Amino acid sequence: MPPPTSGSHPLSLQSIRETLIRQEDTIIFALIERAQYRANDVCYQPGARAFAAIAGPSESFLESMLLETERMHARVRRYTSPDEHAFFPRALPPPSLPLLDFPALLHPCSVNLNPQILEVYLHKVLPAVTQPGDDTQHGSSVVADVAVLQAISKRVHYGLFVAESKFRAKPEEYTALIRGNDEEGIMRLLTNTAVEERVLRRVRRKAFTFGQDIEADESVLGLSEAESRCGAAEVPASAPLKLDPEAIVRLYHDFIIPLTKEAEVAYLLQRLGNTGIAFHGPVENGPCHRLAVRHFEPPPATASSGSKLIECESALGVYEAVLSNRAFLGIVLLEQADLGVLPAAKQLFAQYPLQIVAELSDAAADRAAGRTRCVVVCKRNALPPPTGRDKTMLLLGLRGRRSWSHGVWSSNERSRGHEPGCVQPSPAVLVARVFTRCSEDAAQ
């Protein structure tokens, strides 16, 4: 996630405007790059024989290239950044580089409009920016496609930052609309027609300027030496363009701006709830999922404002979700009866700056299959300072670290309607504390 060029807060209007303007440049140049090749329809046909050695039987050459690109980018932690969203999030490997602790600018949410973006690109954008036919430049075409798709995705999902900034500017108005589930009202409140028109005018000017062939020889343009020295060298309006500027303007008007606002509305509808609890899978009969459902998942009547359970394939995935602010809390398997304390979990606790805020155990399951213990982790400063002297930290040999545990939640004690220990918060209280603290930190 790049820092704002002006040095202002990332959610300030000036910072957002600078970012969106830079993204316009990226999108326009990427579209011009793709426009130099023919449509090459075979690249988008699932199971095309020409690419059988690369793509699977049910995927296209573009999908294969996009997936492999995202796999490489995931290893260098691209998709841990809050302004990046993958097209194939469930097919990506964990990062190979150490995870980063991003500032909590956004409320955790599950917004991902990449399926719609891919559909629009294939059926609306490509026909508008390419000439029909096949020039055999298939590899170059899909490489350019990937660049366009990633640029458009980043622009659309930057609407989450726009929505958060607008929410903070008018919290009472948005809160009333969100609690009333008024999507149309939210859309009206966040829409600024004057700003959208300025964006379209700026995009038109950029597309015309970037799409020209700029000559270094002023004589080709019929300019005098004096005109060249004073900066009057401009390409005539009749000069050929690499791409019709109006095609890019229509792309913004018909798709990019509407999809961005759709992302904003989807984000705001989750802004007051959906706290995000990441857990180490698997879902079926997995101890972390079982305890997550028992302690955190709300009943159906309140599911719209409750926490969202996020399945992760590994303990590292749980840490990634918490550090990248996709989840407020993470549930990690710490100990199993037949294996004892898991070395991978211990290594993560020592390597990354998350604190243990609770332990979860299932007394009934423990009696049947032996002791299984999970821990709940969150970012530092989400709860009061830890002591570093709790039994989990002593067990892990991490005494003195800023990590801690409140104690054990037993399923039997929970079923009786109370939690053990007078100082131990219930899961609902814990979520409320973390949510409040993170919201306050983000507002600063």
Buried (B, 14 or more C-beta within 10 A) or exposed (E): BEEBEEEBBBBBEEBBBBBBEEBBEBBBBBBBBBBBBBBBBBBBBEEBEEBEEEBEEEBBBBBBBBBBBBBEBBBEBBBBBBBBBBBBEEEBEBBEEEBBBBEBBBBBBEBBBBEBBBEBBBEBBBEBBBEEEBBEBBBBBBBBBBBBBBBBBBBBBBBBBBBBBBBEEEEEBBBEBBEEEBBEBBBEBBEEEEEBEEBBEBBBEBBBBBBBEEEEEBEEBEBEEEBBEEEEBEBEEEBEBBBBBEBBBBBBBBBBBBBBBBBBBBBBBBBBBBBBBBBBBEEEEBBBBBBBEBBBBBEEEEEEEBBBBBBBBBBBBBBBBBBBBBBBBBBBBBBBEEEEBBEEBBEBBEEBEBBBBBBBBBBEBBEEEEBBBBBBBBBEEBBEEBEBEBEBBEBBEBEEBBBBBBBBBBBEBBEEEEBEEEEBBBBBEBBEBBBEBBBEBBEE
